[in-house]
Amino acid sequence: MTPSWAYDDRRWLTIDRWLAFALVAFFAYTVLVWQGVLGDGQAWKPFQTVLLSSALALQGIAPLVRRKSRVLFYALLGASLVALGFSLAAR
C-alpha cells in the first residue's frame, strides 16, 4: 500500500498554486484571443470560452483561500458554477 499525503502536506499547496497559475494564465489567454490581441483569426465561440475559463480559474483559486476563509472558498465555487452555467447557456 502506498502512503498517502496528509491534507496539510506542503506538496498540496505547491500543486494548488501551479494549477491556479495555469488556469489564470489560460483565462488571460482566452481574453486576449477574444479581444483579438492574440491569434490569427476568429476564435470559436469566444465569449463562451472566456466564461468557461473564468469558471476554471475560480475553481483553481478557491483551494488557495480555503484555509483563510471558508465563506470565500464557497463563494468562489458558487461563482464558478454560475459562470459555468452562463457559458453553457450563452449563444
C-alpha positions as CSV (number, residue, x, y, z in Angstrom):
1,M,0.0,0.0,0.0
2,T,1.4,3.4,-1.0
3,P,1.4,6.1,1.7
4,S,-1.0,9.0,1.1
5,W,-0.2,12.6,1.6
6,A,-1.8,14.3,4.6
7,Y,-4.2,17.1,4.0
8,D,-1.8,19.7,5.3
9,D,1.2,18.4,3.4
10,R,3.1,21.3,1.7
11,R,3.1,19.5,-1.6
12,W,-0.6,20.0,-2.0
13,L,-0.2,23.8,-1.6
14,T,2.5,23.7,-4.4
15,I,0.2,21.7,-6.7
16,D,-2.7,24.1,-5.9
17,R,-0.5,27.1,-6.7
18,W,0.7,25.7,-10.0
19,L,-2.9,24.7,-11.0
20,A,-4.2,28.2,-10.1
21,F,-1.4,29.8,-12.1
22,A,-2.1,27.6,-15.2
23,L,-5.8,28.3,-15.1
24,V,-5.4,32.0,-14.6
25,A,-2.9,32.0,-17.5
26,F,-5.5,30.2,-19.6
27,F,-8.1,32.8,-18.7
28,A,-5.8,35.6,-19.6
29,Y,-5.0,33.9,-22.9
30,T,-8.7,33.4,-23.8
31,V,-9.4,37.1,-23.0
32,L,-6.6,38.2,-25.3
33,V,-7.8,35.9,-28.1
34,W,-11.4,37.2,-27.6
35,Q,-10.1,40.8,-27.9
36,G,-8.1,40.0,-31.0
37,V,-4.7,40.7,-29.5
38,L,-3.5,37.1,-30.0
39,G,-4.5,34.5,-32.6
40,D,-4.6,34.6,-36.3
41,G,-8.4,34.6,-36.9
42,Q,-11.8,34.4,-35.4
43,A,-12.0,32.4,-32.3
44,W,-14.6,29.7,-31.9
45,K,-17.3,31.0,-29.5
46,P,-15.0,33.4,-27.8
47,F,-17.4,34.7,-25.1
48,Q,-18.4,31.1,-24.0
49,T,-14.7,30.2,-23.9
50,V,-14.0,33.2,-21.7
51,L,-16.8,32.3,-19.3
52,L,-15.7,28.7,-19.1
53,S,-12.1,29.7,-18.5
54,S,-13.2,32.1,-15.8
55,A,-15.1,29.3,-14.1
56,L,-12.0,27.1,-14.2
57,A,-9.8,29.9,-12.9
58,L,-12.2,30.5,-9.9
59,Q,-12.0,26.8,-9.2
60,G,-8.3,26.9,-9.2
61,I,-8.1,29.9,-6.9
62,A,-10.7,28.5,-4.4
63,P,-8.4,25.9,-2.7
64,L,-5.8,28.6,-2.1
65,V,-8.2,30.7,0.1
66,R,-9.8,27.7,1.9
67,R,-7.6,27.9,5.0
68,K,-8.1,31.7,5.3
69,S,-11.9,31.9,4.7
70,R,-14.3,29.1,4.3
71,V,-17.0,31.6,3.2
72,L,-14.8,33.0,0.4
73,F,-14.0,29.4,-0.7
74,Y,-17.7,28.6,-1.1
75,A,-18.4,32.0,-2.7
76,L,-15.7,31.3,-5.3
77,L,-17.0,27.9,-6.0
78,G,-20.6,29.3,-6.3
79,A,-19.4,32.0,-8.7
80,S,-17.6,29.3,-10.7
81,L,-20.9,27.3,-11.1
82,V,-22.7,30.5,-12.1
83,A,-20.0,31.2,-14.8
84,L,-20.2,27.6,-15.9
85,G,-24.0,27.9,-16.3
86,F,-23.7,31.1,-18.3
87,S,-21.1,29.5,-20.5
88,L,-23.4,26.7,-21.3
89,A,-26.4,28.9,-21.8
90,A,-24.7,31.7,-23.9
91,R,-25.1,31.6,-27.6
